[in-house]
Amino acid sequence: MWVRKTSADRRYKEIKIPPVQVLYNTCKGVFENFGPGIVPGPENIERLKAAMDGMTGADVGLRPGMQFFRRFPVITYIRIHECDKFSIGLFCLPQSAVIPLHNHPEMTVLSKLLFGTINVNSFEWVNADPPNSKFLPAGVPRLAKTKAEYEVSAPCKTSVLYPADRGNLHTVRALTPCAFLEVVAPPCSVSRGWPCTYYRKYHFSTLSAVGMISVPEEQRPGYVWLQETEKGDVSLVYKDEYTGPCIVTE
């Protein structure tokens, strides 16, 4: 028996949930009962990664030729959604732009490069008492060591940073015009008590003369001093309006 499809049937079949809506729905379900320092289980992390892995710039209204990617050294941040549980946003970087060294304390961060190539340099704290020094301005420097340095090119999988990653300290440099999608839970927010901290980096030799830290000669190239700074170069990060596919939040 043949059943003739009506126009209503065809319209229903053509309805497709936008990937950004799928991501929002997944974030809402995963982070609803989570807070600072609490990490979703592996199955929920995989759900989030699955929602992000296939996304491209077109899914959020971005193309490499847009003005965001020609305004060096300005970095543009576009907020898609933010609540007290999580944020979804976009970073648009022209070639050679740098996101300053910063951390994400007690936060779970998922990042997906949508297009372009970036260099990521990450650090972790060393368990040592930071010395005071006349060589540095106000503030106590802390010893850190290089954790990893690598390049990422789109298309690629989603990367994850966890609260237990000894600081979540990293900086990002755009090797080409690029954009990446980022989910942060809980969101960076001074008003909510979850701020990101920015750091200035000094070579290990800057403080090694005071003799308070002993590091074998062959290991010293991987060590640096990090000092908290008020905002780094975040004055170069502008916010813009999201113009991609709308999401329904109710």
Secondary structure as UniProt FT lines:
FT   HELIX           7..14
FT   HELIX           19..31
FT   TURN            32..33
FT   TURN            36..37
FT   HELIX           42..53
FT   HELIX           57..60
FT   TURN            64..65
FT   HELIX           67..70
FT   TURN            72..73
FT   STRAND          75..82
FT   STRAND          87..93
FT   TURN            95..96
FT   STRAND          98..102
FT   TURN            105..106
FT   STRAND          108..115
FT   STRAND          117..125
FT   TURN            134..135
FT   STRAND          142..153
FT   STRAND          159..161
FT   TURN            163..167
FT   STRAND          169..174
FT   STRAND          178..185
FT   TURN            190..193
FT   STRAND          198..203
FT   HELIX           205..208
FT   TURN            209..210
FT   HELIX           217..222
FT   STRAND          223..229
FT   TURN            232..233
FT   HELIX           234..236
FT   STRAND          237..240
//
